[in-house]
Amino acid sequence: MATYNGADTLPQVLRAYMGLHPPAGGWRLVIADNGSTDATAQVIAAFRGRLPLSSVYVARRGRSPALNGAVEYALRRSGDGSELFVFGDDDAMPAPDWLCRLQACARSHPGHALFGGAIVPAWRERPADWLLRLTPVGLTWGITSPGLRDGPVYPGLVWGANMAIRRRIFETGARYDESIGPQGPSYAMGSETKLNLDMYRSGNPSWFCPQARVAHIIRVKQVQRDWILRRSFLFGRGQCRLVVPAPSVEWLGVPRWMLGRYLRDGVAALRAWLRGDRETLFLRSWEMASLHGYFYEAWRGRRKRLPRVLITSYSGELGGMELRMAQEAHMLDKAGFDSVLALRRFPGSAAWTQGLRQQKLQVEVYEPPLFVEHWAWRRWNLLRARITGAWRLRRLRPDLVHVAFCWTTYGASILWLARQCRLPAVISVHNAFPLEPFSGWQRPRLQEAFRAVKGVYAVSPSAMRHFLDLYRGMLAPQTRLAVIPNGVDTDAFIVSPERRRLARQQLGLPPDALVIGSVARLSAQKRPQALLAMFIRLARQFPRLYLVLAGTGPLEAMLREQVQAAGMQERVLLTGFQPRIELLMPAFDLHLLLSRNEGFGIATIEAMACGVPALGTDVPGTSDILRGSGGGLLLPLDDEDAACRAVADLLRDPARRRRMGRQARLEAEQHYSMQRLERQLRQFYAGLV
């Protein structure tokens, strides 16, 4: 517990602690004295021999700094992470079985991290009945009814005078926000609310245990009308700091509807005063005080606004990079950011972005002039960028610009515009770039653009190594660097005999067919012609062998002609773009990706998650996934005979394919799960916005 000048109530509270039944494993009490100037220190000293009590002195004023000091003190004591950190107040008296009840609840619900209990009032002077009936007792006095059911609870309804949190939450870095919470007569409420909601968003649910009860001492001044309205004002300040209202028209820096509500409440309050209607006057005054607190914080520039991350790139077609960008936008939204996907138009982009908008993702068309990537019209495009480029970028209101690099300089013009707008930027690297010299036109503009860069992550070690070979000299020494591999939804991509049967049925494949599949753009980088040539060689040895090419691209028409010329129309299927690729992949016996270069290769890990052995050329990106993997195999890029023999050997050995498929699924779960990707992204973005 934290205390500041608590000598009035602390003796009564500590006597209640003396009556606690000890829980299994015992208990300790840590009191953070927050710079008290009354007899608090003497009270603590008087009880030190009668309780398992320790105290820490925290000079910085505020309940949150004091509790953080107590947490740090407790964490220095050894533990296995399963202990409960139970929080009370210097005016909250626990029932004798309080700790035992909380411990039993935590043991019964191991999947929950936050536990709240009942808080009943201990009035020193009971308020008038009408005032008690109209006052929000939870917000005002931290009262929680013991009549609430034992079960899951919204974390914002767990109050600081009676709550328990598992030690492991604090070991991972969780703390009270020291900018909010009690710190003198005027402050923004909501310190434990913010902590509890942050836990909830991180996947740690809460449980209410009504049997764990404390009695909260309510002082005489705390039942007076003016004190209650002051509490409403502090609540409004906290709401401004904690809650992002739905998008709406704003006047004077706050939502217009709030100003209208304040005026309507003011008129209603005046009418109630003229009628002598004290109850309506109180209700309207409470609402006005809350709105006044919100306006006070907003006009001081402390209004909560989700940090907006603009995810953009030079993009010419739908591929793995674009899918990763959309995936990241979803994850950032989930992590508490406001993400916007801003892309150039490309063939098929309209239908794809429409689907993303239906998933509540913000998507904008953003086509800035390109003067670094393209040689033609570079001076004209630079002039356009200087005149209108920064304005167009600012219209999207980003706090940070994420530029995805698919190739050498592709995306650098946007990076330069971020620098002109004085916006921080991060780069994600989605390919292993060749070491190419920059022209005299590109180099100075790249050097200027890279001044905006605060962080770089690559989807594979190879991609990062190639990127740094090009750009290391342009990055500031403090630039954050990370490798964050692509992820696969292992709940959607699964091993499923039923999906295998249905997919083969829909493709018109015999149940006993041998199927090689490849999910990739039909472009030169992916070398689909080489895969088709390999299949034609293998088809002579395996009469039940089929090839499925899932994807679109500039080589599609040529491939269809080659299939027809080889007389393989019945055994080669070009499916086009497949939105539900997780339903198609289980049909494969092998997945092949014969790229000449890769950044990572999402299709490789998607196949592995489906229990399909993944084969790919030994090139950067693919080798990062499959080197040393028991679920896949690397093939030589420049030795077609050796590659063909390796595939043939695997086609002849179904037992080996089954072993590889089981290992592939295991590796996908261990190394490429979405949970792992989300955690790595949160760590990367922390502090950059």
URHU-V762599 format. One record per backbone hydrogen bond with DSSP energy under -1.0 kcal/mol. NH is the residue of the N-H (numbers start at 1). CO is the residue of the C=O. E is the energy in kcal/mol with one decimal. If there is no record, write none. Layout:
nh: [NH | NH]
co: [CO | CO]
e: [E | E]
//
This chain:
nh: [3 | 10 | 13 | 14 | 15 | 16 | 17 | 18 | 19 | 20 | 21 | 26 | 29 | 31 | 32 | 33 | 34 | 35 | 43 | 44 | 45 | 46 | 47 | 50 | 51 | 53 | 54 | 56 | 58 | 63 | 66 | 67 | 68 | 69 | 70 | 71 | 72 | 73 | 74 | 75 | 76 | 77 | 85 | 87 | 92 | 93 | 95 | 98 | 101 | 102 | 103 | 104 | 105 | 106 | 107 | 108 | 109 | 112 | 113 | 114 | 115 | 116 | 117 | 118 | 119 | 120 | 122 | 124 | 132 | 133 | 134 | 135 | 137 | 140 | 141 | 142 | 143 | 144 | 148 | 151 | 153 | 157 | 158 | 162 | 163 | 164 | 165 | 166 | 167 | 168 | 169 | 171 | 172 | 173 | 174 | 180 | 181 | 189 | 194 | 195 | 196 | 197 | 198 | 199 | 200 | 201 | 202 | 203 | 204 | 207 | 208 | 209 | 212 | 214 | 215 | 216 | 217 | 218 | 223 | 224 | 228 | 229 | 230 | 231 | 232 | 233 | 234 | 235 | 236 | 237 | 238 | 239 | 240 | 241 | 242 | 243 | 251 | 254 | 256 | 259 | 260 | 261 | 262 | 263 | 264 | 265 | 266 | 267 | 268 | 269 | 270 | 271 | 272 | 273 | 274 | 275 | 276 | 277 | 278 | 281 | 282 | 283 | 284 | 285 | 286 | 287 | 288 | 289 | 290 | 291 | 292 | 293 | 294 | 295 | 296 | 297 | 298 | 299 | 301 | 302 | 304 | 309 | 310 | 311 | 312 | 323 | 324 | 325 | 326 | 327 | 328 | 329 | 330 | 331 | 332 | 333 | 334 | 335 | 336 | 337 | 338 | 340 | 341 | 342 | 343 | 349 | 352 | 353 | 354 | 355 | 356 | 357 | 358 | 360 | 361 | 364 | 366 | 378 | 381 | 382 | 383 | 384 | 385 | 386 | 387 | 388 | 389 | 392 | 393 | 394 | 395 | 396 | 397 | 399 | 400 | 401 | 402 | 403 | 404 | 405 | 410 | 412 | 415 | 416 | 417 | 418 | 419 | 420 | 421 | 422 | 423 | 425 | 426 | 427 | 428 | 429 | 430 | 436 | 443 | 446 | 447 | 448 | 449 | 450 | 451 | 452 | 454 | 456 | 457 | 458 | 459 | 464 | 465 | 466 | 467 | 468 | 469 | 470 | 471 | 472 | 474 | 475 | 479 | 480 | 482 | 484 | 488 | 490 | 492 | 493 | 500 | 501 | 502 | 503 | 504 | 505 | 506 | 507 | 509 | 513 | 514 | 516 | 517 | 518 | 520 | 522 | 523 | 531 | 532 | 533 | 534 | 535 | 536 | 537 | 538 | 539 | 541 | 542 | 545 | 546 | 547 | 548 | 549 | 550 | 555 | 556 | 559 | 560 | 561 | 562 | 563 | 564 | 565 | 566 | 567 | 568 | 571 | 572 | 573 | 575 | 583 | 585 | 587 | 588 | 589 | 590 | 591 | 592 | 593 | 596 | 598 | 606 | 607 | 608 | 609 | 610 | 611 | 612 | 614 | 615 | 616 | 617 | 618 | 619 | 622 | 623 | 626 | 627 | 629 | 633 | 635 | 643 | 644 | 645 | 646 | 647 | 648 | 649 | 650 | 651 | 652 | 653 | 657 | 658 | 659 | 660 | 661 | 662 | 663 | 664 | 665 | 666 | 667 | 668 | 669 | 670 | 671 | 672 | 677 | 678 | 679 | 680 | 681 | 682 | 683 | 684 | 685 | 686 | 688]
co: [32 | 6 | 9 | 10 | 11 | 12 | 13 | 14 | 16 | 17 | 96 | 23 | 52 | 54 | 1 | 56 | 3 | 33 | 39 | 40 | 41 | 42 | 43 | 47 | 47 | 51 | 29 | 31 | 33 | 182 | 62 | 63 | 64 | 65 | 66 | 67 | 68 | 69 | 70 | 71 | 72 | 74 | 165 | 163 | 89 | 215 | 213 | 95 | 97 | 98 | 99 | 100 | 101 | 102 | 103 | 104 | 105 | 109 | 205 | 205 | 164 | 207 | 162 | 212 | 144 | 214 | 216 | 218 | 128 | 129 | 130 | 131 | 135 | 136 | 137 | 138 | 137 | 119 | 145 | 208 | 206 | 154 | 155 | 159 | 87 | 115 | 85 | 113 | 83 | 81 | 166 | 167 | 168 | 170 | 169 | 177 | 188 | 234 | 190 | 191 | 192 | 193 | 194 | 195 | 196 | 197 | 198 | 200 | 199 | 114 | 151 | 116 | 209 | 118 | 93 | 120 | 91 | 122 | 220 | 221 | 224 | 225 | 226 | 227 | 228 | 229 | 230 | 231 | 232 | 233 | 234 | 235 | 236 | 237 | 238 | 239 | 254 | 251 | 249 | 255 | 256 | 257 | 258 | 259 | 260 | 261 | 262 | 263 | 264 | 265 | 266 | 267 | 268 | 269 | 270 | 271 | 272 | 272 | 276 | 277 | 278 | 279 | 280 | 281 | 282 | 283 | 284 | 285 | 286 | 287 | 288 | 289 | 290 | 291 | 292 | 293 | 294 | 295 | 298 | 297 | 240 | 338 | 400 | 340 | 402 | 319 | 320 | 321 | 322 | 323 | 324 | 325 | 326 | 327 | 328 | 329 | 330 | 331 | 333 | 332 | 307 | 309 | 362 | 311 | 364 | 346 | 348 | 349 | 350 | 351 | 352 | 353 | 354 | 357 | 356 | 341 | 343 | 375 | 377 | 378 | 379 | 380 | 381 | 382 | 383 | 384 | 384 | 388 | 389 | 390 | 391 | 393 | 394 | 308 | 308 | 424 | 310 | 426 | 312 | 428 | 407 | 409 | 411 | 412 | 413 | 414 | 415 | 416 | 417 | 419 | 418 | 452 | 401 | 455 | 403 | 457 | 405 | 434 | 439 | 442 | 443 | 444 | 445 | 446 | 448 | 449 | 425 | 480 | 427 | 482 | 429 | 460 | 461 | 462 | 463 | 464 | 465 | 466 | 467 | 468 | 471 | 472 | 476 | 454 | 456 | 458 | 672 | 488 | 489 | 489 | 496 | 497 | 498 | 499 | 500 | 501 | 502 | 503 | 504 | 510 | 544 | 546 | 590 | 548 | 550 | 552 | 521 | 527 | 528 | 529 | 530 | 531 | 532 | 533 | 534 | 535 | 538 | 538 | 542 | 514 | 571 | 516 | 573 | 518 | 522 | 553 | 555 | 556 | 557 | 558 | 559 | 560 | 561 | 562 | 564 | 563 | 568 | 568 | 547 | 549 | 580 | 581 | 584 | 585 | 515 | 515 | 613 | 517 | 615 | 525 | 620 | 602 | 603 | 604 | 605 | 606 | 608 | 607 | 631 | 591 | 633 | 593 | 635 | 617 | 620 | 619 | 622 | 623 | 626 | 614 | 616 | 639 | 640 | 641 | 642 | 643 | 644 | 645 | 646 | 647 | 648 | 650 | 653 | 654 | 655 | 656 | 657 | 658 | 659 | 660 | 661 | 662 | 663 | 664 | 665 | 666 | 667 | 668 | 673 | 674 | 675 | 676 | 677 | 678 | 679 | 680 | 681 | 682 | 685]
e: [-2.3 | -2.9 | -2.0 | -2.9 | -2.0 | -1.3 | -1.7 | -1.5 | -1.0 | -1.6 | -3.1 | -2.3 | -2.8 | -2.4 | -2.9 | -2.7 | -2.9 | -1.3 | -2.0 | -2.5 | -2.3 | -2.1 | -1.3 | -1.1 | -1.2 | -2.6 | -2.6 | -2.4 | -2.5 | -3.5 | -1.9 | -2.7 | -2.6 | -2.0 | -2.0 | -2.6 | -2.6 | -2.0 | -2.3 | -2.6 | -1.1 | -1.3 | -3.3 | -3.6 | -1.5 | -3.2 | -2.5 | -2.0 | -2.5 | -2.1 | -2.6 | -2.3 | -2.2 | -2.4 | -2.2 | -1.7 | -1.1 | -1.9 | -2.2 | -1.5 | -2.8 | -2.4 | -1.7 | -1.4 | -1.7 | -2.5 | -3.0 | -2.1 | -2.6 | -2.3 | -1.5 | -1.5 | -1.1 | -2.2 | -2.2 | -1.5 | -1.5 | -1.8 | -1.4 | -1.2 | -1.3 | -2.3 | -1.5 | -1.6 | -1.4 | -2.8 | -2.3 | -1.8 | -3.1 | -1.4 | -1.5 | -1.8 | -1.3 | -1.5 | -1.6 | -1.3 | -3.6 | -1.8 | -2.4 | -1.8 | -2.8 | -2.6 | -2.4 | -2.0 | -2.1 | -2.5 | -1.1 | -1.8 | -2.1 | -2.4 | -3.2 | -3.4 | -1.4 | -1.9 | -3.0 | -3.1 | -3.4 | -2.0 | -1.5 | -1.3 | -2.1 | -2.3 | -2.1 | -1.9 | -1.7 | -1.9 | -2.0 | -2.2 | -2.4 | -1.9 | -2.1 | -2.5 | -1.9 | -1.3 | -1.9 | -2.7 | -2.4 | -2.0 | -3.2 | -1.3 | -2.3 | -2.5 | -2.4 | -2.2 | -2.5 | -2.6 | -2.1 | -2.2 | -2.4 | -2.7 | -2.1 | -2.2 | -2.3 | -2.3 | -2.2 | -2.0 | -1.0 | -2.6 | -1.3 | -2.2 | -2.2 | -2.4 | -2.7 | -2.2 | -2.6 | -2.1 | -2.3 | -2.4 | -2.0 | -2.3 | -2.6 | -2.1 | -1.9 | -2.8 | -2.5 | -2.0 | -2.6 | -2.8 | -1.5 | -2.5 | -3.5 | -1.7 | -2.7 | -3.1 | -3.0 | -2.1 | -2.3 | -2.3 | -2.1 | -2.3 | -2.6 | -2.1 | -1.9 | -2.0 | -2.7 | -2.1 | -2.1 | -1.7 | -1.3 | -2.8 | -2.7 | -2.3 | -2.8 | -2.8 | -2.0 | -2.8 | -1.6 | -3.0 | -1.9 | -1.7 | -1.8 | -2.4 | -1.7 | -2.0 | -2.0 | -2.9 | -2.1 | -1.4 | -2.7 | -2.3 | -2.1 | -2.4 | -2.4 | -2.4 | -2.0 | -3.0 | -1.0 | -2.4 | -2.0 | -2.6 | -1.6 | -1.2 | -2.0 | -3.1 | -1.5 | -2.3 | -3.7 | -2.8 | -2.6 | -3.2 | -3.3 | -2.6 | -1.6 | -2.3 | -1.8 | -2.1 | -1.8 | -1.9 | -1.8 | -1.2 | -2.8 | -2.4 | -2.2 | -2.1 | -1.8 | -2.2 | -2.4 | -1.5 | -2.4 | -2.7 | -2.6 | -1.8 | -2.5 | -2.5 | -1.1 | -1.7 | -3.4 | -3.4 | -2.5 | -1.9 | -2.0 | -2.1 | -2.6 | -2.5 | -2.1 | -2.7 | -1.8 | -1.0 | -2.7 | -2.2 | -2.1 | -1.1 | -2.0 | -2.4 | -1.7 | -2.5 | -3.0 | -1.3 | -1.2 | -3.0 | -2.1 | -2.2 | -2.5 | -2.9 | -2.1 | -1.9 | -2.5 | -2.0 | -2.9 | -1.8 | -2.5 | -2.9 | -2.6 | -2.1 | -1.8 | -1.9 | -1.8 | -1.4 | -2.5 | -2.4 | -2.3 | -2.5 | -2.3 | -1.6 | -2.5 | -2.9 | -1.2 | -1.9 | -1.9 | -2.7 | -2.7 | -2.5 | -3.2 | -2.6 | -2.6 | -1.6 | -2.4 | -2.1 | -1.8 | -2.1 | -2.6 | -2.2 | -2.6 | -1.8 | -1.2 | -2.4 | -1.3 | -1.5 | -3.0 | -2.1 | -1.9 | -2.4 | -1.9 | -2.4 | -3.0 | -1.6 | -2.2 | -2.5 | -1.6 | -2.6 | -1.2 | -2.1 | -2.4 | -1.9 | -2.3 | -1.2 | -1.9 | -2.5 | -1.7 | -3.4 | -1.9 | -1.7 | -2.6 | -2.3 | -1.0 | -2.8 | -2.5 | -2.2 | -2.1 | -2.0 | -2.7 | -2.2 | -2.4 | -2.3 | -2.2 | -1.9 | -2.3 | -2.7 | -1.6 | -2.3 | -1.6 | -1.0 | -1.9 | -2.2 | -2.1 | -2.6 | -2.5 | -2.0 | -2.1 | -2.8 | -2.0 | -1.8 | -2.5 | -2.3 | -2.1 | -2.2 | -2.7 | -1.7 | -1.9 | -2.9 | -2.1 | -2.2 | -2.4 | -2.4 | -2.1 | -2.0 | -2.5 | -1.5 | -2.3]
//
